[in-house]
Amino acid sequence: MKQRLRVIPLGGVSEVGRNMWMIEYDEDILLIDCGLMFPENDMLGVDLILPDISYLRENKERIRAIVITHGHEDHIGALPYLLADMGSPPIYATRLTQGLISVKLKEAGLHRTSEMRDIVPEEDVREGPFRIEFYRVAHSIPDGVGVIVGTPAGLLVHSGDFKLDYTPVDGRPTDMSKLSELGQRNVLAFLCDCVRIESPGYTPSEKVVGEAFDNFFAQAPGRVIIATFASNISRVQQVLDTAYRYYRKVAVVGRSMENNVRMAQELGYLDLPEDTVMRLPEVLRLPPEEAVILCTGSQGEPMSVLSRIANQDYSPIRIRQGDTVIFSASPIPGNEESIHRVINSLFQQGADVIYSALTRVHVSGHASEEELKLVLSLVKPQFVVPIHGDYRHMALFRKLARSMGFQDEQILLPENGTVMEFSQNYGKITGKISSGNIFVDGLTVGEVGHVVVRDRQLLARDGILMVVVAVDRRTGKVVAGPDLLSRGFVHGQPDEDIWDEARDVVLKALHHDGDTPSDWTFANRKIKDTLGKFFYRKSRRRPMILPLVMEV
Amino acid sequence: MKQRLRVIPLGGVSEVGRNMWMIEYDEDILLIDCGLMFPENDMLGVDLILPDISYLRENKERIRAIVITHGHEDHIGALPYLLADMGSPPIYATRLTQGLISVKLKEAGLHRTSEMRDIVPEEDVREGPFRIEFYRVAHSIPDGVGVIVGTPAGLLVHSGDFKLDYTPVDGRPTDMSKLSELGQRNVLAFLCDCVRIESPGYTPSEKVVGEAFDNFFAQAPGRVIIATFASNISRVQQVLDTAYRYYRKVAVVGRSMENNVRMAQELGYLDLPEDTVMRLPEVLRLPPEEAVILCTGSQGEPMSVLSRIANQDYSPIRIRQGDTVIFSASPIPGNEESIHRVINSLFQQGADVIYSALTRVHVSGHASEEELKLVLSLVKPQFVVPIHGDYRHMALFRKLARSMGFQDEQILLPENGTVMEFSQNYGKITGKISSGNIFVDGLTVGEVGHVVVRDRQLLARDGILMVVVAVDRRTGKVVAGPDLLSRGFVHGQPDEDIWDEARDVVLKALHHDGDTPSDWTFANRKIKDTLGKFFYRKSRRRPMILPLVMEV
């Protein structure tokens, strides 16, 4: 019998970010999430990375719908770039998630292109051969869901991003009854969030952050400036609630923070305590011990409000003695240096700074080791696939599943683009489709980025050196130059007359056996080689060398 | 009365690394430590950063001696670069530290230039007006000391790098009696290691690492590959001891690891259990459950043995199922991405990987919050100066000292180059000397680096674009070009004929009002401006533009 249910990650495995899953049954395709990823430090100049949708671009008429599990960047952020290329299929999302998607599409100047359809956790929907159900999950953003996809081959479950918070701020915990019910329904494959598996035990409830806020708001002698992710609506709620309890007023500052707060309030996901939110100028006129400023910048992002305050580049707010600044988010790996720079600078200007290394002003939104065991023991799938993690997280998840009695062939570790086929009692990795890194770089979106990024790495390490020579096109004689120009390159000693020597090296390379090479490609290579060796000897550096021979 | 005791950090405050202190009394100078610092991620292409010794270069005949507190890179690493410039004064160091300095000077091709003098913790020495005593401190390397400098103005204490480990591997804990004795001696100023102040409570003893090793060596089904710092002699000792207990043999791999182990053994700081250390080929011939490989690479350094193993680029060792790899060191901030890449790759090749996020295979060598309080309450200095930390650590130390009753004027927070003057009951910041970042870049050492690094940052972000035009020197007519060459730059759409347009832009810029500009500097600026605007409009990128007009 032909295996017809194919499950393929288009992004988000062996990496953290750009989550996107494709479920294909016969001629029908269902997508889950469409996120973006931020580049690593050595992906120089790259703005964003998107999932590879080459396959979808060629098969867009077969896409039935996109289901979005929740409103974080790594699950919705690629929609503005890719929605049109996929033929703008309908989007299923909960109301808050819809709100966040709309803000995002509007900011990108896109009018709503896809039809939005409500997810209501107790109602299921049908799209082609797929019967789709949803269940609530607690995470660091409200209104997240897990997804159950019924197919003729069997039941797939996608966990969404989740933790088992029994006391979430919005009062809507992960649906444990649904998870146990799944244990009775013979789940074929369970795709499970594994990113926090390195943490032993249980992830603390979002509630503990509120308790920490209580302390700091009570003790802060002056203004409180607090930074978190704009999408972290639960955190925003806790800031507002705490401010209200301590008779403080809150100014919400920064475009994305303002947009999200307005939207979440309109949709009823934020409960604004009476007279608590005010405009910034009004809050700044209050006595400092009554003022709270809520802004973005918890990751040290250079253009965020908090970084600008730290750089004394945000005119309404200057740090002064008595200010307390709270970073209510953990550093995303790779951001440590910029965050520390902001922290140091705030301290230097006289603020007291509270950050995650010091105390619990942030908790994770993902399940820790024991929670994963609990969920796995409830769902009891035939096959399990760790998702939403680096390879190390996935490998640790395999170890965990083994310890619970899963056999190796029941645990599938896909790469991006890996095709997993499932049918009754059957699950295997059977192939691979296109799975590149799609870079967003300025206005360009595409694979073109790879060579460019490699060049930037070379440029960044040792700089560049240009050599230009003009030669007579008939005689081949050098009529001007060689001129040398360098940027980002240092040589042995500033006073040494290395450049004259280098010019001689070039001239010799051009006339090595008395006559002139008529093939300028060859001459270029020759200049590059000899000059490269010359400078390596002098400086132990290998600048990129670009020779240009001009015929005049 | 003139204040004559001046204390100046030349590196190592408001940063972690390149520790170096200058103590000046009248005409005499005493130095403590001479370390290097590794660059941050955005200091592109820079290899190392050294302390600024401009002042010492001009006053080398006044330097009496350098005291080295212990053998870590951030305390000895700049010696090969700077010793000669300081006139090679005598170096005081304990025997292990001397060994590490000698290995370093030899590796740099330097014969021992300075006289080495033994530090014996119970004996004091005299250098000009300074009476110098030493006391033992426990740290992540054996044979560290704190330094007590008696001057006619009063007593200075430099804590060295320390923690209060009562059960260190070498059996030599921090000298608590000396610390309490200092409390009776009216210490004028105490310079105190503050880098781990973010950790509440006490730093665990190095012993707990040994207990963790016991578990992993007992459970590992095959070979154990373990990476740590080459200088971490105590960790090496624990690996050897554990291997011996579990009937395993150890191969020491990698140049710096081999050098340090040999030296430490010769000096009696490493106690090699019988028949435990063997050469790599012999160890590889053993059954896997009897093999241990000890190597460098715990920070993901690209050329280290462990990174090469992970990249399948170290021919003697290929990872196979059953191997256990242990990272016995915490990530230094900024190294997370490279470390995670190595971990992922080792997992992918089938190893089980144990690292600091998972379990206690490393402890810090520095004192945590409660230890700092304890030491401060023992030493009871008149003035206290937090050292060896970022500004945030120093600011937290100030908070801690305040909480213990110190007045603000008793707590001095210097920057690099800050002059602190002390005399009886007096301590104040009074000035500043030269304090740049001295970059080592290839063979170059010097300030030159700043412009170069800024250029590299620009190149790394948006790449470079060169424009070359040849003009007739008499008529000013364009006779060849404009030729455009780019590297690391992407434009709007690959298929667009943007280059032809750009060439037109250049030609127009050259002939803007009908005649030819005779001043080529002006022409260059014109090309740069118009082309810059053109490409920003097309690509939202600002590549570095280098125009070159050649007269032929």
Boltz contact constraints between the chains, C-beta under 6 A:
constraints:
  - contact:
      token1: [A, 40]
      token2: [B, 337]
      max_distance: 6.0
  - contact:
      token1: [A, 41]
      token2: [B, 41]
      max_distance: 6.0
  - contact:
      token1: [A, 41]
      token2: [B, 337]
      max_distance: 6.0
  - contact:
      token1: [A, 44]
      token2: [B, 460]
      max_distance: 6.0
  - contact:
      token1: [A, 45]
      token2: [B, 461]
      max_distance: 6.0
  - contact:
      token1: [A, 45]
      token2: [B, 462]
      max_distance: 6.0
  - contact:
      token1: [A, 198]
      token2: [B, 357]
      max_distance: 6.0
  - contact:
      token1: [A, 198]
      token2: [B, 358]
      max_distance: 6.0
  - contact:
      token1: [A, 333]
      token2: [B, 336]
      max_distance: 6.0
  - contact:
      token1: [A, 334]
      token2: [B, 337]
      max_distance: 6.0
  - contact:
      token1: [A, 336]
      token2: [B, 333]
      max_distance: 6.0
  - contact:
      token1: [A, 337]
      token2: [B, 40]
      max_distance: 6.0
  - contact:
      token1: [A, 337]
      token2: [B, 41]
      max_distance: 6.0
  - contact:
      token1: [A, 337]
      token2: [B, 334]
      max_distance: 6.0
  - contact:
      token1: [A, 343]
      token2: [B, 392]
      max_distance: 6.0
  - contact:
      token1: [A, 344]
      token2: [B, 390]
      max_distance: 6.0
  - contact:
      token1: [A, 344]
      token2: [B, 391]
      max_distance: 6.0
  - contact:
      token1: [A, 344]
      token2: [B, 392]
      max_distance: 6.0
  - contact:
      token1: [A, 347]
      token2: [B, 391]
      max_distance: 6.0
  - contact:
      token1: [A, 347]
      token2: [B, 392]
      max_distance: 6.0
  - contact:
      token1: [A, 347]
      token2: [B, 395]
      max_distance: 6.0
  - contact:
      token1: [A, 348]
      token2: [B, 391]
      max_distance: 6.0
  - contact:
      token1: [A, 357]
      token2: [B, 198]
      max_distance: 6.0
  - contact:
      token1: [A, 358]
      token2: [B, 198]
      max_distance: 6.0
  - contact:
      token1: [A, 390]
      token2: [B, 344]
      max_distance: 6.0
  - contact:
      token1: [A, 391]
      token2: [B, 344]
      max_distance: 6.0
  - contact:
      token1: [A, 391]
      token2: [B, 347]
      max_distance: 6.0
  - contact:
      token1: [A, 391]
      token2: [B, 348]
      max_distance: 6.0
  - contact:
      token1: [A, 392]
      token2: [B, 343]
      max_distance: 6.0
  - contact:
      token1: [A, 392]
      token2: [B, 344]
      max_distance: 6.0
  - contact:
      token1: [A, 392]
      token2: [B, 347]
      max_distance: 6.0
  - contact:
      token1: [A, 395]
      token2: [B, 347]
      max_distance: 6.0
  - contact:
      token1: [A, 441]
      token2: [B, 490]
      max_distance: 6.0
  - contact:
      token1: [A, 442]
      token2: [B, 539]
      max_distance: 6.0
  - contact:
      token1: [A, 442]
      token2: [B, 540]
      max_distance: 6.0
  - contact:
      token1: [A, 442]
      token2: [B, 541]
      max_distance: 6.0
  - contact:
      token1: [A, 443]
      token2: [B, 492]
      max_distance: 6.0
  - contact:
      token1: [A, 443]
      token2: [B, 539]
      max_distance: 6.0
  - contact:
      token1: [A, 443]
      token2: [B, 540]
      max_distance: 6.0
  - contact:
      token1: [A, 444]
      token2: [B, 490]
      max_distance: 6.0
  - contact:
      token1: [A, 448]
      token2: [B, 490]
      max_distance: 6.0
  - contact:
      token1: [A, 448]
      token2: [B, 494]
      max_distance: 6.0
  - contact:
      token1: [A, 452]
      token2: [B, 488]
      max_distance: 6.0
  - contact:
      token1: [A, 452]
      token2: [B, 490]
      max_distance: 6.0
  - contact:
      token1: [A, 455]
      token2: [B, 487]
      max_distance: 6.0
  - contact:
      token1: [A, 455]
      token2: [B, 488]
      max_distance: 6.0
  - contact:
      token1: [A, 456]
      token2: [B, 460]
      max_distance: 6.0
  - contact:
      token1: [A, 456]
      token2: [B, 488]
      max_distance: 6.0
  - contact:
      token1: [A, 459]
      token2: [B, 459]
      max_distance: 6.0
  - contact:
      token1: [A, 459]
      token2: [B, 488]
      max_distance: 6.0
  - contact:
      token1: [A, 460]
      token2: [B, 44]
      max_distance: 6.0
  - contact:
      token1: [A, 460]
      token2: [B, 456]
      max_distance: 6.0
  - contact:
      token1: [A, 460]
      token2: [B, 460]
      max_distance: 6.0
  - contact:
      token1: [A, 461]
      token2: [B, 45]
      max_distance: 6.0
  - contact:
      token1: [A, 462]
      token2: [B, 45]
      max_distance: 6.0
  - contact:
      token1: [A, 464]
      token2: [B, 464]
      max_distance: 6.0
  - contact:
      token1: [A, 466]
      token2: [B, 466]
      max_distance: 6.0
  - contact:
      token1: [A, 468]
      token2: [B, 468]
      max_distance: 6.0
  - contact:
      token1: [A, 468]
      token2: [B, 548]
      max_distance: 6.0
  - contact:
      token1: [A, 470]
      token2: [B, 470]
      max_distance: 6.0
  - contact:
      token1: [A, 470]
      token2: [B, 550]
      max_distance: 6.0
  - contact:
      token1: [A, 470]
      token2: [B, 552]
      max_distance: 6.0
  - contact:
      token1: [A, 479]
      token2: [B, 552]
      max_distance: 6.0
  - contact:
      token1: [A, 480]
      token2: [B, 550]
      max_distance: 6.0
  - contact:
      token1: [A, 480]
      token2: [B, 552]
      max_distance: 6.0
  - contact:
      token1: [A, 485]
      token2: [B, 546]
      max_distance: 6.0
  - contact:
      token1: [A, 487]
      token2: [B, 455]
      max_distance: 6.0
  - contact:
      token1: [A, 488]
      token2: [B, 452]
      max_distance: 6.0
  - contact:
      token1: [A, 488]
      token2: [B, 455]
      max_distance: 6.0
  - contact:
      token1: [A, 488]
      token2: [B, 456]
      max_distance: 6.0
  - contact:
      token1: [A, 488]
      token2: [B, 459]
      max_distance: 6.0
  - contact:
      token1: [A, 490]
      token2: [B, 441]
      max_distance: 6.0
  - contact:
      token1: [A, 490]
      token2: [B, 444]
      max_distance: 6.0
  - contact:
      token1: [A, 490]
      token2: [B, 448]
      max_distance: 6.0
  - contact:
      token1: [A, 490]
      token2: [B, 452]
      max_distance: 6.0
  - contact:
      token1: [A, 492]
      token2: [B, 443]
      max_distance: 6.0
  - contact:
      token1: [A, 494]
      token2: [B, 448]
      max_distance: 6.0
  - contact:
      token1: [A, 539]
      token2: [B, 442]
      max_distance: 6.0
  - contact:
      token1: [A, 539]
      token2: [B, 443]
      max_distance: 6.0
  - contact:
      token1: [A, 540]
      token2: [B, 442]
      max_distance: 6.0
  - contact:
      token1: [A, 540]
      token2: [B, 443]
      max_distance: 6.0
  - contact:
      token1: [A, 541]
      token2: [B, 442]
      max_distance: 6.0
  - contact:
      token1: [A, 546]
      token2: [B, 485]
      max_distance: 6.0
  - contact:
      token1: [A, 548]
      token2: [B, 468]
      max_distance: 6.0
  - contact:
      token1: [A, 550]
      token2: [B, 470]
      max_distance: 6.0
  - contact:
      token1: [A, 550]
      token2: [B, 480]
      max_distance: 6.0
  - contact:
      token1: [A, 552]
      token2: [B, 470]
      max_distance: 6.0
  - contact:
      token1: [A, 552]
      token2: [B, 479]
      max_distance: 6.0
  - contact:
      token1: [A, 552]
      token2: [B, 480]
      max_distance: 6.0
  - contact:
      token1: [A, 552]
      token2: [B, 552]
      max_distance: 6.0
